[in-house]
Amino acid sequence: MTAIAEALENKRLSGAKHTRSGVEKAFASIAWRTFRLLPLKDRCLLRLALDRGATTAELAGLLGTNWISVRRRLERLVTWLGHPAQQQMLAAWPRLDQGQRRLLYLHRVLGLPLREIARQGLMKSRDDKRPAAASASSLRRMTRHIDRRIRALVPADPLHARAGPPSSAG
């Protein structure tokens, strides 16, 4: 279990309020590459909460939502960062080509469905004959290929080898 997940678990078990020191300890273990990979809104939220010491109420006022939504978003973000599947993806990130990184960013980081990526034409087909937008089926095939490559590049943690990504619903 990573330091991020441990800090969240300790906070949940103790029933303590969202403290800056607990999140700071968790944030200290996040690699810089991981932080840069996050969407801009999430990066800004973490920066304000950790660097500037903004409270959840202040962040809620800034975002125009209630403080519970902000707290849940921070917890979901920290959980996502500490998940073993994300750690594997980030460890293999430098060894993937640009197209593979783009697909992973759109699908796994931003959470866009493959159908939507294909519909908007955000990924091009890998065929030299047809430089048209890739179909959803070819994107699924590319995703499976990337997953196999990540597993080959980075050995899985045996305790979490079958764990899937956390759900983003909340």
Residue pairs with C-beta under 8 A, 6 or more apart in sequence:
1 9
1 82
2 29
2 82
2 87
3 25
3 26
3 28
3 29
3 82
4 26
4 27
4 29
4 30
4 78
4 79
4 81
4 82
5 78
5 79
5 82
5 83
6 26
7 22
7 23
7 25
7 26
7 78
8 26
8 75
8 78
8 79
8 82
10 22
11 18
11 19
11 22
16 22
18 56
18 71
18 74
20 49
20 50
20 53
23 49
23 50
23 74
23 78
24 50
26 78
26 82
27 46
27 50
30 81
31 90
33 90
33 93
34 81
34 86
34 90
35 43
35 46
36 43
37 90
37 93
37 105
37 109
38 46
38 77
38 109
39 109
39 110
42 73
42 77
45 59
45 63
45 70
45 73
45 74
45 77
46 74
46 77
48 54
48 58
48 59
48 62
49 56
49 59
49 74
54 62
56 67
56 70
56 71
56 74
57 67
59 67
59 70
60 66
60 67
60 69
60 70
63 69
63 70
72 170
76 166
76 168
76 170
79 166
80 86
80 165
80 166
80 168
83 163
83 165
83 166
84 156
84 157
84 160
84 163
85 160
85 163
85 164
85 165
86 108
86 165
88 150
88 151
88 154
88 156
89 104
89 108
89 150
91 153
91 154
92 149
92 150
92 153
92 154
93 101
93 104
95 153
96 104
96 146
96 149
96 150
99 123
99 124
99 126
99 142
100 142
100 146
100 149
102 122
102 123
103 117
103 123
103 139
103 142
103 143
103 146
104 146
106 112
106 117
106 122
106 123
107 113
107 114
107 117
107 139
107 143
108 165
111 168
112 122
114 136
114 139
114 140
114 143
115 136
117 123
117 134
117 136
117 139
118 133
118 134
118 135
118 136
118 139
121 133
122 133
123 133
123 134
123 139
123 142
124 131
124 132
124 133
124 134
125 131
125 132
125 133
125 134
125 135
125 138
126 134
126 138
126 142
134 142
